[in-house]
Amino acid sequence: MPYATMRDGERLHYYDVGRRSRNGGKTCVMLHGFAMPAALWLPFVAPLLHRHRFVLPDLRGFGGSHRLKLSQPTLLTQHADDVADLFDALDLRDVHLGGLSMGACTSMQYHRLYGFDRVRAYLHIDQSPRVINTPEWPHGLLGDAQTKGFADMASLMDRLEVYRGQPYHRVPRSLRRELWHSLATFYGHSFHQPHWRRLVGFARHEFLIRRVAPVANWPIYMDCLRSYLNDDYDWRATLPSIEVPMTALVGMQSTMYPAAGQLAIQSLVPHARVVKFENCGHAIPFEQPRRFVSELGQFLMAA
């Protein structure tokens, strides 16, 4: 399994699949969302592997990179630094970059810190340009439900914090159940279609969700959510400097990030192509897979 060494010595896992071609094929780096292993990209990129190369990193704390420790106090800066180190390790230049949710946040943070000199085009998948709500910006994470949602998460994280450094099985069963229930509620905001919302309800069952979300480094889930609560993630000032072709996919029924805030990207990046997915929530690739693959292919061929 391939790994790339990061600046702090940690080894980041990634998949490198598809065709390396000089005849029209592109290299595309896809960044996954919160608690989503990079392997979940594979069914969506599979129809395009005959033409393009895909590099799919497991961001630090997730998938094959689950055990990696954070060396940065700001989670998304950590992830952006890791993307920069991955580009260096694989000598990636002129890449197509795509990100969903946390992956889109990582992409915007990468752009803020490093620019897009190595990026040929950017695919932005269902993510607001600001996370925390303000009186003039009510379109952040969870929309109108943010105040209560953040308060509930902060309360749970404070109670879990005393067990940091302990193995997962030492966390009281009641708190473990509350953790998975809270994450299942959070995941529920990813979907609009009822069958997906019913399916994600199974995340409340620890023996099932642990097959997707490992627990050897269980505090990473707290660190990620706490970063969203406490760190100032607002990219509205830096997005206008994006000059490369950009496509923004918007789930018009997203409750994770209300569509109104995402559509504001058009005013920040006037040349961006905004694609609306009706009857679709936050998890666009899962709720409308055929159209997503089509849009991904168009994104790769257009620039």
N, C-alpha and C positions, 0 to 999 in steps of 0.2 A: 504494500500500500504506500502511495507517495506521501512524503512529508516535506515541508519547507521549513528551514530554520529561521526563526524570527530574531530580531535584534537583541532580545533578552535571553536568547538561547533555547526558548521553548520551540517545539516542533509542531507546526500546524498541518493538520491533515487536509488533503484535497483530492478530488477526482479530476483526471485529465482524460477526456474521452472525445472521440470523433476524428475527423479528418483534418490533417494538417496539409493545406493545399495552397499553392501560389496562384491558382487559377480561379479566383473569385471567392474562395472560402475565407471565412472570417474567424478570428479567435474571440470568443465571448466569455466573459467572467460573470457568473450569476451569484448573487449574494442572497442567502435565505433569510426568512423571518425568525422571530423569537421562538425558541424551542423547536425549530424545524431543522432536522439534519439535512445536509446538502444532498443526500441520496434521494430525497423526495423530488429533486429537480429532474432526475433521470427519465421518468416516463414522459416528461414534457419536452425534453431536448432530443429524445430518441429519434423522432421523425426527421430531425435535421442533422443527424450525425454523419450522414453520407456526404454532406457538403461542408460542414463547419466543425471547428474545434471548440469544445466547451471546457472551461476550468471552473470547478465547483468547489470552493473551499468550505470546510466546516469552520464557521467563525468560532473564535475562542470561547470555550464553555459549552459547546454544542456538538452533537454527533461525534465524529472521531477525534475532535479537539476538546472533548468535554472536560478532561482532567487538567487542562492547561490553566495555570494561575494567572490572575490579572496582575500586571505590573504598572498599570496606569490607573489613577483614581477616577478617571472619566471613561466609562465603558465604551462609548462610541469612538472616542479618540484611540482607545486600545484597538478596536476593530479596524479603524482607518489606518493606523500604523501597520497593522498586520497585512492589510491589503497592499500597502506600499512595499512591505518586505516581500510579499508573495510576487509582486510584479518584478522586483529586483531578482529574486531567486530564480524565476523562470524566464527572465529577460523578456518580459511582456511589454510590447509597445503597440500603439495603434489598435488598441483593443476596443471591443464593444463591451460596455459595462451595464449590467442590469441588477436591480435590487428590488425586493419585495419587503415592505414594512420595515423591520429593523435593518434589512439589507439596503433599503432605500435610504434610511437614516445614515447608515454607514457610508453609502456613496456620497451623500451630501456633505458629511463630515470629512470624507477624503478630499472632496473638491475644495472645501474650505481650507484645509491644511496643506494640500499638495497641488491643487489645480488639476486640470484635465489634460495636461500635456501628453500623457500616455493614453488618453481615452479618445477614441474616434467618434463614438456616439453613445448616448446614455438612455437607458430604458428605466423609467421610474414607475413603480407598480404600487398603487394605492397607499400613498403616504402624504400627510399634510406637511407643509414647510415649517410648521411650528408645533411643538408637542403640548406645552402647557397653555391653558386658557388664560386670557386676560379679558377685561371688559370690552376691548375692541377686537378681540380675537376669540370667539367661542367655538372654534372649529378644531381644537386639539384632540388629543387622545381621549376616546370615549365620549366626546362631544358634551352634551348637557349632563351626562352622568358622571363627568370627571370628578367633581368635588367629593361625592359619596364614594365612588370607586377608589379614588386615591386615599381617602381616609381609611377605608376598610383594608386596603393593601398595607398602608403604613402601620396600622395596628397589628396586623398579623406579622409583619416583618420584625417589629419591635419585640414581639413575644418569641419569635424564632431566633433572634440575634444571640440570645444567651447560650444557644447550642452550637454556635459557629465553632468550627474546629473539632466538633464531635462527629463520629460516624453517623450515618443516616439512621441506623437502627436505634440509636440512643435518643433520638427526638421522640417525645411522647406521641403515642398513636393518635391522640386527639388532635394534636397540632399537625401531624402529617396528613390526617384526613382533611383538616381545614385548608392546608396548603394546596392539595390537589383540587379541592372544591373551588377554591379561589381561582386557581389557574384554569379550571374548566369553565368557570364563569367568564374569565377573560378571553379564553379561546372562543367562547360562544359569540363574542362580538365580531369574529372573523367571517361569519356566515350569515347569509340572508335566507337561503333556501331551507325549508323546514327539515328535509331529510338529513342535510348536513348538520343542522343544529341538534337534531336528535342523536346523530352519531357522535358528535363532540361531547355529548353528555356522559359518554362512557369514560371520559378523562377523569371523572370523579373517582373511578375505581383504580386504586393504586397498582394492583397487579397488572392492569392493562396499560396504563399510561407509562409505566416504567419501561415498557418495551420500546417506547419512542424517546422518553426523557430519562436518561440514566441519572443515578443519584450519588455516584462516587464523589462528585463535586457539587452536592446539592445546593450549597449557598450561592452558586452562580445565578440561580433563578431569582433569588432575593436581590443580588447585586444588580441584575439587569433591571428589574422593576423599580428598585430604589433609584437607579440612575434616571429613569424616566420621570420619577416624582421630583427629584431634587436638582438635576442638572439643567442648565438653560439651553435647550436645543431649539434654536430659532435660526433658520437658514434663509430667511427672507432677504437679508442684506447681501448674501453672497450668491444666491441663485441667479440674479441678473447678469453675473459675469460668465455664466455658461455660454460658450460660443459654439460648441459642437452640436450637431443635430440631437434633439431630445424628443422622446416620445413618452407621454404620461398616460398610463392606463388607470381609469377611475371607476371603481365600483359605485354605481349611483345610489345603492341602498346600503352603503357601508355605515355601520354604527361604530366601528373602531376609529375611523377618521371620517367625519361627515364630508360628503362630496363637495359642499360649498367651499370648504377650505382648500380642498385639492384643486378645484377649478380655478382658484386664485393663482395657481402656477402660470396660467396663460398670461396674466398681466405681468408676472415677474420675469418670465422667459417668453417674450412674444413670438419667437420662432418655433416654440415647442408645438408638437402635434399632440393634441389631447384627444384621447379615444374614450368614449363613454360606454361602459358596460351596464346596460339596463338589467333589472331583475338580478342584480349581482351585488354581493357584499365585498368585504375586504379581501378575502382569499380568492382572487380572480382566477388563478390557474386551476383551482380545484372546482369552482362552481361553473366555469365555462371553459373547459380544457381545450376543445377544438378551436374556438375562436382565439384563445390565448396563444396556442401554437401557431396559428395563422399570423397573428400580430407579431409574434417573436420572429417568425421567418421574414415577414415584411420589414421589420426593424433591421434585420441583418443584411437584407438585400438593398435597402434604400441608401445606405451610407457606407 
